[in-house]
Amino acid sequence: MQLIPPNTKIDFMGKRRYAYIFTTLMILLSLLSYPVKGLVMLGIDFTGGLMVQVQFNKPVDTEHIRSALESVSPNLTVQKFSLAGEDYVLRMEAPEEGAEVFAKRIVELLDSKFGKGSVEVRGLEMVGPKVGKDLQESAIWATIIALGMLLVYMSFRFTLSMGLGAIFCLIHDLIIIYGFFVWTGKEFNLTILAAMLTVIGYDINDTIVVCDRIRENLKLMRKRPLIEILNDSINQTLSRTVLTSGFTLLVVIALLVFGTNVLRDFAWALTVGILFGTYSTIFVASPLILFIDKYIPVKKG
Amino acid sequence: MIQNLQLRFAIIIAVLLVGLFLVWPSIGPVPAFWSKYLPDSPIRLGLDLKGGLYLVLEVQADKAVEAVVDQTVLEVSSLMKDERIRYNDVTRTGDTSLSIYFKDAEQAAMFDQKILEKLGNFKKVSGEPAEKGFEVKLSMDPKTVESINQKAVRQSVDTIRNRVDAFGVAEPDVVIQGTDRIVVQLPGLKEDVNRAIDIIKRTARLEFKLVDEKGDLEAALKGDVPQGSEVLYKVDRNPNTGAVTRTPYLIKKQILLTGDVLTDARVIPDKTGRMIIGMDFNRAGSTQFERITGEHIRERLAIVLDNRVYSAPVIKDRISGGSAVIEGLFSPEEAHDLALVLRAGSLPAPVKILENRTVGPSLGEDSIRSGRNAIILGMILIVIGMAIYYKWSGLVADIALTMNLLLIFAVMVSPGLRATLTLPGLAGVALTIGMAIDANILIFERIREELRMGKSARAALENGYAKAFSTIFDSNLTTILSALPLIQFGTGPIKGFAVTLCIGLIVSMFTALFVTRAIFDYLLLVKRIKTLSV
């Protein structure tokens, strides 16, 4: 079986002007989220706060929960998160007194509203503001260090231009995922950070496979212009690119199907990351290598 | 070549057996002779899967420093009384400093001569006339502050370890994080979480102090507290009505004896069925207690725990024998927990909860189920997909993939590593399946290319593996590079994810390259097939 016929010759590089436009549009769309929707909704991992997960043994609705808990915290939010059961997430600022005392009071209030024993606290997460700030810093460092190590590695194993192309491509992917999270109003927490770094790891794979081919073809076809070598390399690896992305997406879909709340957002970040990562390898990294070649020539051999 | 192949299969089978040996106990029951050779095996689940408690505490070590300064204030005043140095006031002026106000510069000079050298940890900062008298400022030297801070954190860790040991959790984990934080992890905690937290964070500072019989309590309550004394309350909660009564006491600040001298504390019901806590002192403690009670007959000795008065009985006679009791209206649980913390020792400084993640067991079970289902579904989709797309070669890759999955778990439970499986870790396993198959796809695509160029099956295989290798190596290494910061910076669950991902990728280098190649070589060399089904 073959999805991509052998000797496929799509002129990817010839269409790079359309790719520039599309890429610019997508980045603008992501950045436009800021004036429209503001910054991404940070989870309590980063902002600090209290999150209580409760389950009811009978159908209730969010409005009733909110009204029952009005006295606890003025800006408490209630969110239903499983489609099947009566699972809700309550979010509020981290209380001065211990979170556990707070949770107890919440149960008491809910019990008196919905009947004794109707609610169970399944999980509780309290992150102090100080820790949240630390985690924010760690997150930024983790991303910068990951990108930095990759740039060094790529420049060392391949060429500086390929390294720069790959890193820009990753930044592009991260901006898009970020935009996706702002536009869909999904929460950005530690798990999503892990997803982002996974996407970095996955997308650099993609870029490396193409770059590896470029390196090989540079030796084989010394006389041919770079643009043709890029095109050939993309075409030769196209079958693998489509297949691997496809298979990995299958797994991610499995996560979407079975995942609970946390895993589902994780899977969404991966889906967007894999789709745009595949796109960016072909349409962002390769044109960039061609562009940078004018200034830092890709050394042959 | 054939011999070489035998060796390769021997390695593969050995690895497979070790993998099965390690993983099987996590899946099904094993005979006794088997489990004997394993550590407390089944796979170690993270808090998010097993349920339990994760706390980050901040040790407020500056409070420990303050306490030392406070003690020094008392010490300095008693030394000055002994030396008959006249002063107006001694008071703590900051976290690490105190001021003495003398009648005049002459008295200050006497202090410099006779007392200053006895206060080794304090340095004189300044001495000049002030409103309240001739003021001499003393400041604790920074090295001492530093060492008190460090000691406070270390002691807190020890004390908390002692306390959590009482919960009977299989693998409690209490470690220092950074300079002043303590991470407490109690996976599989069965007890009431609130009670556990209360026990962990309780300072449990037990002090024996005298009631200030001469001072005027009424005046003190209005704000005129005599020097060297303070107002502390006794709080009683009626167990039946829940009504709370607060009784004020005027207590001398000087600490006569602390809970450090305790060797044991236990709950004893008294004659009326109320719970009281019996305490035993060590030898030094008994002697001191005997001396104190002997010197202060007919005075009241207050038993103060965390700045709350529990009782203040009148000392009727010198008490020898080295034991005392704490009375109060305790519920059996309260009494049990109090005895526990007294036995485990007090925290040198209060702790503050910075982070608290509690996962109920039912939530953990749901997470395991969903993670497992996702892995199984992902696995099935890929196995079928590969077999359809690459026919027999796809099946070879499937064998390698299955082995990959087995080995990931084997590495995770292996005694040397004992990695923790978390919910994101399960996602990491699922994802690894997708990424591991990439190696085989790269190889097979290369083989197809070589075959199209008219190469023989043997040559195509040779070239396919050779050419794909550097790509596979680079791509796996870069993914690991991007996961490393997560191992460094991530908290528990995220770290679990990164570790799982790295293990998966390293294992996949073995299964996707070594194992599949051995199978193909076997087919070509031994079975002598002429065409590759790819």
Interface residues (C-beta under 8 A of the other chain):
Chain A: M1 L3 P6 Q53 Q55 G98 A99 E100 V101 A103 K104 E120 V121 R122 G123 L124 E125 M126 V127 G128 K130 V131 L135 S138 A139 W141 A142 T143 I145 A146 M149 L150 Y153 M154 R157 L190 T191 L193 A194 L197 T198 I200 G201 Y202 I204 N205 I208 V209 D212 E216 Q236 T237 S239 R240 L243 T244 G246 F247 T248 L249 L250 V251 V252 I253 A254 L255 V257 F258 G259 T260 V262 L263 F266 A267 L270
Chain B: V56 E58 V193 N194 I197 K201 K352 I353 L354 E355 N356 R357 T358 V359 G360 S362 L363 D366 S367 S370 G371 N373 A374 I375 L377 G378 L381 I382 G385 M386 I388 Y389 Y390 K391 L423 P424 A427 A430 L431 I433 G434 M435 I437 D438 I441 L442 E445 R448 E449 R452 K467 S470 T471 D474 S475 N476 L477 T478 T479 I480 L481 S482 A483 L484 P485 L486 Q488 F489 G490 T491 P493 I494 F497 A498 L501
